[in-house]
Structures are given as C-alpha cells and as structure tokens.
C-alpha cells in the first residue's frame, strides 16, 4: 500500500460523492416536476415515481418493552470496517 494509492482513493471517493450529490439533485428536480403523477414518458423513457408501502420493526421499542423476546430473536453479526484517517 502506498501514499499515492491512498490519495487516489480519496480523490475517487470525492468525485463519487460529488456525482452522487449531482444525481440526487437531478432526481429531486424531476420528482418535483412530476408532482403527484406516478408515471411519465419522456422521449422513449418511462419514468416512474410510485408510492411504496413497507413494514418495519421498531427494534428500539421492542428491546425496551420486550427484552426477553429481543434477546431470543436478535443475533450478532461480524464485519470488518476499512477506513483511512
């Protein structure tokens, strides 16, 4: 591993971040233009902006109100985190 690799990685990550922000801004502008419309067709492209309903588990509440159930069904995961400081 070299300093040049680290600097190159940091540069690429900064570019990715900038491009992600630009993409998010474009998406936000398109969503605002669509308003309540769920579907649009633009020069051969189909654009969908639909409502998706999902069910989630309030794990913080479960842990505080039913700790035995939380302990019974929770499990630990192990990962390795890569970071450069």
N, CA, C and O atoms as a GROMACS GRO file, in nm:
protein
  340
    1UNK      N    1   0.084  -0.116   0.000
    1UNK     CA    2   0.000   0.000   0.000
    1UNK      C    3   0.090   0.124   0.000
    1UNK      O    4   0.188   0.131   0.074
    2UNK      N    5   0.054   0.221  -0.084
    2UNK     CA    6   0.136   0.342  -0.094
    2UNK      C    7   0.053   0.466  -0.066
    2UNK      O    8  -0.070   0.462  -0.071
    3UNK      N    9   0.122   0.575  -0.038
    3UNK     CA   10   0.055   0.703  -0.016
    3UNK      C   11  -0.021   0.743  -0.142
    3UNK      O   12  -0.130   0.800  -0.133
    4UNK      N   13   0.036   0.716  -0.259
    4UNK     CA   14  -0.028   0.750  -0.386
    4UNK      C   15  -0.162   0.677  -0.401
    4UNK      O   16  -0.259   0.735  -0.449
    5UNK      N   17  -0.166   0.551  -0.361
    5UNK     CA   18  -0.291   0.475  -0.367
    5UNK      C   19  -0.397   0.537  -0.276
    5UNK      O   20  -0.514   0.550  -0.314
    6UNK      N   21  -0.354   0.576  -0.157
    6UNK     CA   22  -0.447   0.638  -0.063
    6UNK      C   23  -0.500   0.769  -0.118
    6UNK      O   24  -0.620   0.795  -0.112
    7UNK      N   25  -0.411   0.852  -0.173
    7UNK     CA   26  -0.453   0.980  -0.230
    7UNK      C   27  -0.546   0.959  -0.349
    7UNK      O   28  -0.644   1.032  -0.365
    8UNK      N   29  -0.515   0.861  -0.433
    8UNK     CA   30  -0.601   0.831  -0.548
    8UNK      C   31  -0.739   0.786  -0.500
    8UNK      O   32  -0.841   0.828  -0.556
    9UNK      N   33  -0.742   0.701  -0.400
    9UNK     CA   34  -0.869   0.654  -0.345
    9UNK      C   35  -0.951   0.770  -0.290
    9UNK      O   36  -1.071   0.780  -0.316
   10UNK      N   37  -0.888   0.858  -0.214
   10UNK     CA   38  -0.958   0.973  -0.158
   10UNK      C   39  -1.012   1.063  -0.269
   10UNK      O   40  -1.123   1.115  -0.257
   11UNK      N   41  -0.936   1.082  -0.376
   11UNK     CA   42  -0.980   1.163  -0.489
   11UNK      C   43  -1.102   1.099  -0.557
   11UNK      O   44  -1.199   1.168  -0.587
   12UNK      N   45  -1.096   0.970  -0.580
   12UNK     CA   46  -1.208   0.899  -0.644
   12UNK      C   47  -1.332   0.906  -0.556
   12UNK      O   48  -1.442   0.928  -0.607
   13UNK      N   49  -1.315   0.886  -0.425
   13UNK     CA   50  -1.429   0.894  -0.334
   13UNK      C   51  -1.492   1.033  -0.334
   13UNK      O   52  -1.614   1.045  -0.326
   14UNK      N   53  -1.410   1.138  -0.344
   14UNK     CA   54  -1.462   1.274  -0.351
   14UNK      C   55  -1.540   1.295  -0.480
   14UNK      O   56  -1.645   1.360  -0.480
   15UNK      N   57  -1.490   1.240  -0.592
   15UNK     CA   58  -1.561   1.250  -0.719
   15UNK      C   59  -1.695   1.177  -0.713
   15UNK      O   60  -1.796   1.228  -0.761
   16UNK      N   61  -1.695   1.058  -0.654
   16UNK     CA   62  -1.818   0.981  -0.639
   16UNK      C   63  -1.920   1.059  -0.557
   16UNK      O   64  -2.037   1.066  -0.593
   17UNK      N   65  -1.874   1.119  -0.447
   17UNK     CA   66  -1.963   1.197  -0.361
   17UNK      C   67  -2.023   1.315  -0.437
   17UNK      O   68  -2.142   1.342  -0.427
   18UNK      N   69  -1.940   1.385  -0.514
   18UNK     CA   70  -1.988   1.499  -0.592
   18UNK      C   71  -2.089   1.454  -0.698
   18UNK      O   72  -2.191   1.520  -0.718
   19UNK      N   73  -2.060   1.343  -0.765
   19UNK     CA   74  -2.153   1.292  -0.866
   19UNK      C   75  -2.283   1.244  -0.804
   19UNK      O   76  -2.390   1.262  -0.862
   20UNK      N   77  -2.276   1.184  -0.685
   20UNK     CA   78  -2.397   1.139  -0.617
   20UNK      C   79  -2.484   1.258  -0.580
   20UNK      O   80  -2.606   1.253  -0.596
   21UNK      N   81  -2.422   1.365  -0.531
   21UNK     CA   82  -2.498   1.486  -0.498
   21UNK      C   83  -2.564   1.544  -0.622
   21UNK      O   84  -2.679   1.589  -0.616
   22UNK      N   85  -2.492   1.544  -0.734
   22UNK     CA   86  -2.547   1.596  -0.860
   22UNK      C   87  -2.664   1.509  -0.906
   22UNK      O   88  -2.767   1.561  -0.950
   23UNK      N   89  -2.649   1.376  -0.898
   23UNK     CA   90  -2.756   1.284  -0.938
   23UNK      C   91  -2.878   1.302  -0.847
   23UNK      O   92  -2.991   1.303  -0.896
   24UNK      N   93  -2.856   1.316  -0.717
   24UNK     CA   94  -2.966   1.336  -0.623
   24UNK      C   95  -3.041   1.466  -0.653
   24UNK      O   96  -3.163   1.470  -0.645
   25UNK      N   97  -2.968   1.572  -0.687
   25UNK     CA   98  -3.032   1.699  -0.720
   25UNK      C   99  -3.116   1.686  -0.847
   25UNK      O  100  -3.226   1.741  -0.854
   26UNK      N  101  -3.066   1.614  -0.947
   26UNK     CA  102  -3.143   1.592  -1.069
   26UNK      C  103  -3.269   1.511  -1.040
   26UNK      O  104  -3.377   1.544  -1.090
   27UNK      N  105  -3.257   1.406  -0.960
   27UNK     CA  106  -3.374   1.325  -0.923
   27UNK      C  107  -3.476   1.410  -0.849
   27UNK      O  108  -3.596   1.401  -0.877
   28UNK      N  109  -3.431   1.493  -0.755
   28UNK     CA  110  -3.522   1.578  -0.679
   28UNK      C  111  -3.596   1.674  -0.770
   28UNK      O  112  -3.716   1.697  -0.752
   29UNK      N  113  -3.527   1.731  -0.868
   29UNK     CA  114  -3.591   1.823  -0.963
   29UNK      C  115  -3.696   1.750  -1.046
   29UNK      O  116  -3.804   1.803  -1.069
   30UNK      N  117  -3.664   1.629  -1.092
   30UNK     CA  118  -3.759   1.552  -1.172
   30UNK      C  119  -3.881   1.511  -1.088
   30UNK      O  120  -3.994   1.516  -1.137
   31UNK      N  121  -3.858   1.472  -0.962
   31UNK     CA  122  -3.969   1.434  -0.875
   31UNK      C  123  -4.059   1.555  -0.849
   31UNK      O  124  -4.181   1.542  -0.847
   32UNK      N  125  -3.999   1.671  -0.829
   32UNK     CA  126  -4.077   1.792  -0.806
   32UNK      C  127  -4.161   1.825  -0.929
   32UNK      O  128  -4.276   1.866  -0.916
   33UNK      N  129  -4.104   1.806  -1.047
   33UNK     CA  130  -4.178   1.832  -1.171
   33UNK      C  131  -4.293   1.734  -1.188
   33UNK      O  132  -4.398   1.771  -1.241
   34UNK      N  133  -4.275   1.610  -1.146
   34UNK     CA  134  -4.380   1.510  -1.158
   34UNK      C  135  -4.495   1.535  -1.061
   34UNK      O  136  -4.609   1.496  -1.088
   35UNK      N  137  -4.467   1.599  -0.949
   35UNK     CA  138  -4.573   1.625  -0.852
   35UNK      C  139  -4.637   1.496  -0.805
   35UNK      O  140  -4.568   1.407  -0.754
   36UNK      N  141  -4.770   1.484  -0.822
   36UNK     CA  142  -4.842   1.364  -0.781
   36UNK      C  143  -4.851   1.259  -0.891
   36UNK      O  144  -4.906   1.151  -0.869
   37UNK      N  145  -4.799   1.290  -1.009
   37UNK     CA  146  -4.801   1.191  -1.118
   37UNK      C  147  -4.711   1.074  -1.081
   37UNK      O  148  -4.602   1.092  -1.027
   38UNK      N  149  -4.758   0.953  -1.111
   38UNK     CA  150  -4.676   0.835  -1.083
   38UNK      C  151  -4.598   0.789  -1.205
   38UNK      O  152  -4.495   0.722  -1.190
   39UNK      N  153  -4.644   0.824  -1.325
   39UNK     CA  154  -4.579   0.776  -1.447
   39UNK      C  155  -4.569   0.890  -1.549
   39UNK      O  156  -4.661   0.970  -1.564
   40UNK      N  157  -4.458   0.894  -1.615
   40UNK     CA  158  -4.437   0.987  -1.727
   40UNK      C  159  -4.360   0.914  -1.835
   40UNK      O  160  -4.285   0.820  -1.807
   41UNK      N  161  -4.378   0.958  -1.958
   41UNK     CA  162  -4.297   0.907  -2.068
   41UNK      C  163  -4.229   1.026  -2.132
   41UNK      O  164  -4.294   1.124  -2.169
   42UNK      N  165  -4.098   1.018  -2.144
   42UNK     CA  166  -4.019   1.128  -2.198
   42UNK      C  167  -3.928   1.073  -2.306
   42UNK      O  168  -3.830   1.004  -2.278
   43UNK      N  169  -3.961   1.105  -2.429
   43UNK     CA  170  -3.878   1.067  -2.545
   43UNK      C  171  -3.832   0.921  -2.538
   43UNK      O  172  -3.713   0.892  -2.551
   44UNK      N  173  -3.927   0.831  -2.517
   44UNK     CA  174  -3.896   0.689  -2.516
   44UNK      C  175  -3.856   0.632  -2.381
   44UNK      O  176  -3.845   0.511  -2.367
   45UNK      N  177  -3.836   0.716  -2.282
   45UNK     CA  178  -3.804   0.671  -2.146
   45UNK      C  179  -3.931   0.671  -2.062
   45UNK      O  180  -4.011   0.765  -2.069
   46UNK      N  181  -3.950   0.566  -1.983
   46UNK     CA  182  -4.061   0.561  -1.889
   46UNK      C  183  -4.007   0.595  -1.750
   46UNK      O  184  -3.916   0.530  -1.700
   47UNK      N  185  -4.064   0.697  -1.690
   47UNK     CA  186  -4.021   0.743  -1.558
   47UNK      C  187  -4.134   0.713  -1.459
   47UNK      O  188  -4.248   0.754  -1.480
   48UNK      N  189  -4.102   0.642  -1.352
   48UNK     CA  190  -4.200   0.606  -1.251
   48UNK      C  191  -4.161   0.666  -1.117
   48UNK      O  192  -4.044   0.664  -1.078
   49UNK      N  193  -4.260   0.720  -1.048
   49UNK     CA  194  -4.240   0.776  -0.915
   49UNK      C  195  -4.359   0.730  -0.832
   49UNK      O  196  -4.457   0.802  -0.815
   50UNK      N  197  -4.349   0.609  -0.781
   50UNK     CA  198  -4.464   0.544  -0.718
   50UNK      C  199  -4.448   0.535  -0.567
   50UNK      O  200  -4.337   0.537  -0.513
   51UNK      N  201  -4.561   0.524  -0.501
   51UNK     CA  202  -4.563   0.507  -0.357
   51UNK      C  203  -4.536   0.360  -0.326
   51UNK      O  204  -4.594   0.271  -0.387
   52UNK      N  205  -4.448   0.337  -0.230
   52UNK     CA  206  -4.416   0.201  -0.186
   52UNK      C  207  -4.441   0.196  -0.035
   52UNK      O  208  -4.386   0.274   0.041
   53UNK      N  209  -4.525   0.102   0.006
   53UNK     CA  210  -4.556   0.086   0.148
   53UNK      C  211  -4.474  -0.031   0.201
   53UNK      O  212  -4.474  -0.139   0.143
   54UNK      N  213  -4.404  -0.008   0.310
   54UNK     CA  214  -4.323  -0.115   0.369
   54UNK      C  215  -4.350  -0.124   0.519
   54UNK      O  216  -4.389  -0.026   0.583
   55UNK      N  217  -4.330  -0.240   0.572
   55UNK     CA  218  -4.346  -0.263   0.714
   55UNK      C  219  -4.208  -0.278   0.776
   55UNK      O  220  -4.124  -0.353   0.726
   56UNK      N  221  -4.185  -0.206   0.884
   56UNK     CA  222  -4.056  -0.214   0.953
   56UNK      C  223  -4.078  -0.253   1.098
   56UNK      O  224  -4.189  -0.243   1.150
   57UNK      N  225  -3.975  -0.296   1.162
   57UNK     CA  226  -3.981  -0.334   1.302
   57UNK      C  227  -3.914  -0.225   1.385
   57UNK      O  228  -3.801  -0.185   1.358
   58UNK      N  229  -3.985  -0.177   1.485
   58UNK     CA  230  -3.929  -0.078   1.576
   58UNK      C  231  -3.844  -0.151   1.680
   58UNK      O  232  -3.890  -0.182   1.790
   59UNK      N  233  -3.719  -0.179   1.642
   59UNK     CA  234  -3.633  -0.262   1.726
   59UNK      C  235  -3.599  -0.194   1.859
   59UNK      O  236  -3.582  -0.262   1.961
   60UNK      N  237  -3.589  -0.064   1.859
   60UNK     CA  238  -3.558   0.008   1.983
   60UNK      C  239  -3.672  -0.010   2.084
   60UNK      O  240  -3.648  -0.034   2.203
   61UNK      N  241  -3.795   0.002   2.035
   61UNK     CA  242  -3.912  -0.016   2.122
   61UNK      C  243  -3.925  -0.162   2.168
   61UNK      O  244  -3.953  -0.188   2.284
   62UNK      N  245  -3.903  -0.254   2.076
   62UNK     CA  246  -3.910  -0.396   2.110
   62UNK      C  247  -3.808  -0.429   2.219
   62UNK      O  248  -3.839  -0.500   2.314
   63UNK      N  249  -3.689  -0.378   2.203
   63UNK     CA  250  -3.583  -0.406   2.301
   63UNK      C  251  -3.618  -0.350   2.439
   63UNK      O  252  -3.589  -0.413   2.540
   64UNK      N  253  -3.681  -0.233   2.443
   64UNK     CA  254  -3.714  -0.173   2.573
   64UNK      C  255  -3.839  -0.235   2.635
   64UNK      O  256  -3.845  -0.250   2.757
   65UNK      N  257  -3.939  -0.272   2.553
   65UNK     CA  258  -4.065  -0.323   2.608
   65UNK      C  259  -4.065  -0.475   2.626
   65UNK      O  260  -4.130  -0.526   2.718
   66UNK      N  261  -3.994  -0.547   2.540
   66UNK     CA  262  -3.991  -0.694   2.547
   66UNK      C  263  -3.847  -0.745   2.534
   66UNK      O  264  -3.813  -0.809   2.435
   67UNK      N  265  -3.764  -0.717   2.633
   67UNK     CA  266  -3.622  -0.753   2.622
   67UNK      C  267  -3.599  -0.904   2.606
   67UNK      O  268  -3.504  -0.944   2.537
   68UNK      N  269  -3.683  -0.987   2.668
   68UNK     CA  270  -3.665  -1.133   2.652
   68UNK      C  271  -3.685  -1.175   2.508
   68UNK      O  272  -3.609  -1.256   2.455
   69UNK      N  273  -3.789  -1.120   2.445
   69UNK     CA  274  -3.816  -1.152   2.305
   69UNK      C  275  -3.704  -1.099   2.216
   69UNK      O  276  -3.662  -1.165   2.121
   70UNK      N  277  -3.655  -0.979   2.248
   70UNK     CA  278  -3.544  -0.920   2.173
   70UNK      C  279  -3.422  -1.011   2.180
   70UNK      O  280  -3.359  -1.040   2.078
   71UNK      N  281  -3.388  -1.056   2.300
   71UNK     CA  282  -3.271  -1.143   2.319
   71UNK      C  283  -3.288  -1.277   2.248
   71UNK      O  284  -3.192  -1.334   2.196
   72UNK      N  285  -3.412  -1.327   2.247
   72UNK     CA  286  -3.438  -1.456   2.184
   72UNK      C  287  -3.416  -1.452   2.033
   72UNK      O  288  -3.365  -1.547   1.975
   73UNK      N  289  -3.455  -1.341   1.969
   73UNK     CA  290  -3.453  -1.335   1.823
   73UNK      C  291  -3.344  -1.246   1.763
   73UNK      O  292  -3.331  -1.239   1.641
   74UNK      N  293  -3.267  -1.179   1.845
   74UNK     CA  294  -3.159  -1.096   1.790
   74UNK      C  295  -3.035  -1.183   1.771
   74UNK      O  296  -3.016  -1.283   1.839
   75UNK      N  297  -2.952  -1.141   1.676
   75UNK     CA  298  -2.827  -1.212   1.655
   75UNK      C  299  -2.718  -1.112   1.618
   75UNK      O  300  -2.746  -1.008   1.559
   76UNK      N  301  -2.596  -1.146   1.654
   76UNK     CA  302  -2.482  -1.060   1.627
   76UNK      C  303  -2.423  -1.092   1.491
   76UNK      O  304  -2.419  -1.208   1.448
   77UNK      N  305  -2.378  -0.989   1.426
   77UNK     CA  306  -2.305  -1.006   1.301
   77UNK      C  307  -2.164  -0.952   1.318
   77UNK      O  308  -2.140  -0.863   1.399
   78UNK      N  309  -2.073  -1.006   1.242
   78UNK     CA  310  -1.934  -0.960   1.249
   78UNK      C  311  -1.892  -0.913   1.110
   78UNK      O  312  -1.908  -0.986   1.012
   79UNK      N  313  -1.839  -0.792   1.103
   79UNK     CA  314  -1.788  -0.738   0.978
   79UNK      C  315  -1.653  -0.674   1.006
   79UNK      O  316  -1.615  -0.654   1.121
   80UNK      N  317  -1.582  -0.642   0.900
   80UNK     CA  318  -1.458  -0.566   0.911
   80UNK      C  319  -1.479  -0.433   0.843
   80UNK      O  320  -1.531  -0.427   0.732
   81UNK      N  321  -1.439  -0.327   0.909
   81UNK     CA  322  -1.455  -0.193   0.854
   81UNK      C  323  -1.320  -0.143   0.805
   81UNK      O  324  -1.220  -0.151   0.876
   82UNK      N  325  -1.318  -0.092   0.681
   82UNK     CA  326  -1.197  -0.034   0.622
   82UNK      C  327  -1.211   0.117   0.629
   82UNK      O  328  -1.310   0.172   0.580
   83UNK      N  329  -1.114   0.185   0.687
   83UNK     CA  330  -1.117   0.331   0.692
   83UNK      C  331  -0.976   0.386   0.684
   83UNK      O  332  -0.878   0.321   0.721
   84UNK      N  333  -0.969   0.508   0.633
   84UNK     CA  334  -0.842   0.579   0.625
   84UNK      C  335  -0.863   0.713   0.694
   84UNK      O  336  -0.955   0.787   0.660
   85UNK      N  337  -0.778   0.743   0.791
   85UNK     CA  338  -0.792   0.870   0.862
   85UNK      C  339  -0.668   0.954   0.847
   85UNK      O  340  -0.662   1.065   0.901
   0.00000   0.00000   0.00000
